[in-house]
Structure formats: structure tokens, C-alpha cells
Amino acid sequence: MSLFSKSQLSVSGPAAGLSIIVAGAVKDLGSFEAFTVAIVLAGVLQILFGMIRAGIIAYFFPSSVIKGMLAAIGLILIIKQIPYALGYHSKIFEVDEFMDSGENGKFSMITNALEHINPYVLLLTLISLGVYIFWDLVLKRKYSWFPSALVAMLTGTLLYAILELYFNIQLPDSELVSIPDTNLFKGFKFPDFSLLLNGKIIYLAFTLALLASVESLITLEAIEKIDPHKRQPHVNHELFAQGAGNIVSGLLGGLPLTALIVRSKANADSGAKTKVSAIIHSIFLILAVFLIPQFMHHVPLAVLAAVLIGVGFKLTRPAIFIEEFSIGWASFIPFAITIIATLATNLLIGILIGSIAGVISVVRTNFHSAISVEGDGTGDTVYVRLNKDVSFLNKPQLITKLNNIPKTKNVVIDGSKASFIDNDIAEVIEDFKTASDHLQRKTELIKTQYKLDSDENAFHALLDRNKEWVKQRTDLDPEYFKRMAKGQAPKFLWIGCSDSRVATDEITQTDPGEIFVHRNIANLVIKTDFNLMSVLQYAVSVLKVKHVIVCGHYECGGVKAAMGNQKLGLIDNWLSNIKDIYEKYQTELDAIEDEKPKFNRMVELVVMEQVYNLSKMSVIQEEWKNGKFPIIHAWVYDIANGSLKDLDINIEATSAIPEIYKFKI
């Protein structure tokens, strides 16, 4: 399937998440030959999904839900391997249900395993896991070409061979890897196309196509988050690839296939860069089955369990939970619900429940944060702030808040931050102002928005806004400007684009004095730009900022202009730096057919290159010599939805750059 796919890191295979559907369908249809017809038809439908560009659904899954899915898979991996890690004889878990109260439920299996610990198996597990962790933490950077999982596998297998040879310790066949009969062709069952128009088969095909497509798209979205190169997934082409794979699988009597997150994560962790890794992975599987089945039979399941426990921990490490919790309840609740739902049911249902929770959380957060009521510090005035779009849904909330304001208080209703105010809300405000006038209570309405006209007097609106801002600040905090005048101590240097839509303080919700800002066309870091160099040296050497953030943005006019050939004038010299980046990554970019993903990827590459440019600066390396700060980060702002995307490039030492760029400081 990797031959058809444009995904560089995903690995496809039989979908465990569809195992319940497979078992039930074969029983309902009466034969496996009838079931394979549904697989072939499902593959055709997936190709049609790709042709109508249905892959866009992948972009609608919340980030917190994707992270919750990954964490749940990590937990399931760990729990499923515990019996094998302890030496408990049992069938391998292939069914996704977690809360199984029967004898074969995962909790029951773990309880039984704890009562039947095999000390030799436990020794193999601990040593293999220890080697896996040690290689990852200590030796991986030096020997990145040799995967930690393979090292752990070889070490554990060699240890078992020593125990078997010199200490006569043998494990039962049930605790060793089992390879099926290599005469596979005699077991092929081909589709019975005489049943093609059977209603049950058509219904099953639609079910398989939808579920397999969703699981594959979710996997692609998750893999994009752990891809160090942050390559954009080709979602529609992936549907075509998955469809082609399922057609072939069905014709050969196989099972339905999807992109698999666990194998894809293991592929990425092993240092894979391109889909060649997945192709070689397939070749090795075939060779292992046909050429060295006896050797594979000497590999203890405990060693495999140790590796999978290590992979599972990476997916569900505590830092992920802490990060989601620190973002806020709006992100953490869908994250937690996705984990619980996935553990309690299966992957697809868990994602569905988590997505519903994410939508509810967003709606609830927007509803409650749309209107806030604050005092002015003196007790005489109450500020009612409309913080974002306010619709008729907020009408009961606004009426309640206004009615709860004591009649002796003056009121300021500030709608300057709301880009839209529904007519129903405007009527409530007007009614309140009329009622306040009868009570002889002062009620001030601050403009809901400012329209900057094109005439020469437009600047007056900016001066008016400044007066309102000064009044708001001093009313809330009389000492605010006195503190500002004493000096600045920002923790961040922001190198961003000059685009007027990317307002640093606004999109980060920070106050003046928190971020030291430098902006230019396309957020470039060029060693001959003395303006930037001066800002950089002052920020890191004098202000001692802890973080330097290079932030680009999608829909960047500078990047778009550089990707064309139109002569623009003086700025052509500046944009040539972006053209150099395009040339460097042209192979990767030209492989992206859709213009929008290609443009977005180019924006990300521009940001990443600026981060590496910063790490080559002597002024940065000078500070690194004295400590770990500043840490350099790569972000991209999405104008279409207002979110900041972390490209997961955080450089804090010269180890990330070639030797030639390291100064002797």
C-alpha cells in the first residue's frame, strides 16, 4: 500500500479496530468468500471518496482528541502487554474492548498474570526494556541508524538463547513468537462476485469504507503531529491508496486494511524519514515468514512486550497530560473523555465521543467567555465587556448579568473587542440604557467596532481608541502605566511577519511589556539585516529573554510572491532568500500536488530555516555557553482559524547544527 500512498511515515495493515465487524460479518454472510466481496467494494468506495475530496474531514478532528486517541492507544499497548511481560500464558488480545468483565477481560488477565509471574520471563522483559530506554536516552543520537527497538529485540533474544543453552531454561511455545504455516497460498479464499448485488454486502461495504477511511485519516492527522519535518498529509490521495490496497487485499482473500497509528508511531520512532521504510518493513515481514520462521520462533513474546511497552509509554507519557491540563479545561476535558471512551469501547467510537465532547467544550467555553463583568477597582463603576462574537444565544446570559448589577453603580458596556453583535443583543443593550436613564444611572456604551475610512481624517479613530484604552487601563489598575515606565523585562523575543492581520499581543493575549517584538516581511532572519541583528543582541544579551519565537503565518504574501516569478522591485532582493529555501526543498514541495498544502508547507519550511539561521548566530551561542537559554521555537499562525501551530522545533544548544557553524566561545 505504501507504493500508492504519499504519506512518508504511515504504515498500513489489518485493522484491529474493525475486528468485531469482521467477525460478525463473516458469520452473518455465511462465508469468508462473500465477505471479501465487501472488502473489494469498500476499496472502490474509498477511491471514490478520494475523487470527491472527502479527505477534508481529517481537518475537523480537534487536536486534543487526536492527542487523547494517541494516549489511549499507549495505555492499551501497555496493558495488553503486561501478561506477556510477566509470563502469563494467554491468547494475544486482538479485540479492542477494554471493560470486558469476563474471564478474558484485560483487567482479569492482568490480575491472573500477577498471580503467575515467571521470574525468567520477567528478567527478559526488564532487561529488554532497560536496553530500549538506555539506547533511546543515551546512544540514540550517536547511533541513530540503529533503532532502539531492534537493539532491545536482539538483546532479549540473545539473553534467552544463553538461558536456554547454558541453564536449560526453556519457555513454552505459547510464550514464543509463532509464525503460521509458510504454505500460505493453499489458504487463499477468493471473492464470490456472484453476490456483488447482495444488499447485506453493499451495506457492509459502505460501513467498512467509512470506518476504514476515518481510521486512516485520523492516523494521518496524528502522524503529522509527530513527524519531525511536519509534512502535510495528502488526505485525498491517501483515500485512493487505502482503497487500492483494500481492493488488492479483498481479491487475495485478505482482511480490510487501514493506516495504523501504533505501527506508524514505531516507524517514526525508529528514525524513518520516507515511505521507503514502510516498503522495506513489508519486504522484511515477507522474508521473515518465508526464510527465517524458525529463528522468529526463538524470540520470546516478553521481549516484544518490552518494546511495545516502551512505545506505549512514549504515546502516553505524563508530560502530555500535564501539557493538556495546562492549556485549560476546554482542551483537557475532550482529551480525557477520548481516552476513557477509547479504553471503554474502541478506537473509532472513542474518537467519535471525544469529537462530540470537543464541540460541546468549545461551544460552552465560547458561550461563557463571550461576556464578562468587572469592577473598576473603586466600586463606583461596573464594566460589562463583550469579548467576542455575541449572538442571540448569549441573550439570557447578558440580561442576567445586567439585571444583577446594583442600581447604584455606573455601567460601561464595552463592545470594542466584539467583531459581531447580534440585533437581539443590541436591543437588550439599548433597553438597559433606556432603563438606566430613568434611574439616573450613568451608562456609557463604547463602540462595538471601528471602521477606518480611507479619507485623511481616519487617524482620529485611532486616537479615540487610545483614549478609551487608557481610561480602561487606569480605571482597572491606577498604577499600570507607572509600572510600565519603570522598565521592561520580557521573557520572549518575537520575530514575526509585518502582516497587519498578525497582531502579536492580540493572538497571544499578552500585555505590553511581555514580548519584545521584531517584524519584517515574511519573518526572515538574515545575517546582513542589521536592524534584526541589533534587536537580537539587545534581546538576548541585555534583556536576557528566555525564548526566541520565529512565527510565520499561512496566507503570507511574501512567501506567495517569492514562489512566483513576477518582478516586484526592490523587495525582489529580500524575497530571494525565500526562493533559496524553495530550491533547497523543491523535491519535497513538488511532490505536493494541491497548491494550498504546498503553500502551507513552504510557509513552515521558511520558519524552520529561520530558526536554524538563529542557532548559527554567535550572539545566541554566547548565551548558550552560560546556560540553556534562550530556547528557539518555530510557530505558524493560521489566519483562517486564529490558532498558533507549534512546529516542535525547540533548539537550545549547538548540537542541533553542523560543526562548521559552531563558534569557539
Secondary structure by P-SEA (a helix, b strand, c coil): cccccccccccccccccaaaaaaaaaaaaccaaaaaaaaaaaaaaaaaaaaaccccccccccaaaaaaaaaaaaaaaaaaaccccccccccccccccccccccccaaaaaaaaaacccaaaaaaaaaaaaaaaaaacccccccccccaaaaaaaaaaaaaaaaaaccccccccccccccccccccccbbbbcccccccaaaaaaaaaaaaaaaaaaaaaaaaaaaacccccccaaaaaaaaaaaaaaaaaaaccccccccaaaaaaaaaaccccaaaaaaaaaaaaaaacccaaaaaaccaaaaaaaaaaaaaaaccaaaaaaaaaaccccaaaaaaaaaaaaaccaaaaaaaaaaaaaaaaaaaaaaacbbbbbcccccbbbbbbcccccccaaaaaaaaaaaccccbbbbbbccccccccaaaaaaaaaaaaaaaaacbbbbbcccccccccccccaaaaaaaaaaaaaaaaaaccaaaaaaaabbbbcbbbbccccccccccccccccccccbbbbcccccccccaaaaaaaaaaacccccccbbbbccccccaaaaaaacccccccccccaaaaaaaaaaaaaaaaacccaaaaaaaaaaaaaaaaaaaaaacaaaaaaaaaccccbbbbbbbcccccccccccccccccccccccccccc
